Amino acid sequence: MRATTLTLVLLVSASTATARTRPSPFKVDPWVDGSLLAVGLTLWITPALVVDGQVVQAPCDPCDPRRLNALDRPVVQFHNEKADRAGDILVALVPSIAVAGTLLRRKEWGWGGALEDATLIAEAMVLAGGLNQMVKFAVRRPRPFMYRAGARPDLRDSADATISFYSGHSSAAFCAATAFAYTYSVRNPRSRLRPLVWVVALLAASTVPVLRVAAGEHFWSDVMVGAAVGGGMGILVPALHRRARLPGGARLRVTPTWAGVEASF
């Protein structure tokens, strides 16, 4: 874990140390943001490692579909393996393209600006992932296939069968998409491409929750909450790092700290 933390700190340090052609609209602190990345990764990965391979008793088997709301009830019958595989592939592609897109925009802001944006996207994603894991293992909602007797016998006794709420795939996709679009908009306030960037990013992210529902891995309520939380985190994290210009030329800096956030002039 110490090696991981040091690696993350060095990554953030590189983003702040690399020369830029213009002052950055974001402030990234090597130790604070590196530590937040490490904490987020720990919260994201540890629960899955702890319960991996364990036999878990579901609250109901099979569960009664009549207890579901009208929106979620039809999902019980969904099971598309191709959609399942496509969702897994796309949820990896969206963040990868977002990070790659920030690195390709290095001409105006230099490598420092590109690495700053990549760091902000990564930080938003690991914090969103950590939050998602805590909620899933606290709520323990059965997945849709648990409402069909005998479906997916290989998973019915696993922890994965009881962590439907809320969708981590949807959260990750929307977090990466909104963080990328937000950082692009902040760095390019006069660009006519800003609406297009937002539309393309959100459309790409939207395919992930649809595929997760089609696969029968999540209910509609799972993916909608996942999209909202992930999208919110994708905007919140970069926004907390933004330097805002105040009247008279002063600048307001909002920086995450261990006690919360710190504002300075």
PyMOL commands that set and color helices and strands:
alter all, ss='L'
color gray80, all
select helices_A, chain A and resi 2-17+30-51+65-67+73-77+81-104+106-139+144-147+159-162+168-187+194-214+220-240+247-249
alter helices_A, ss='H'
color red, helices_A
select strands_A, chain A and resi 243-245+251-257+260-264
alter strands_A, ss='S'
color yellow, strands_A
deselect
rebuild
show_as cartoon
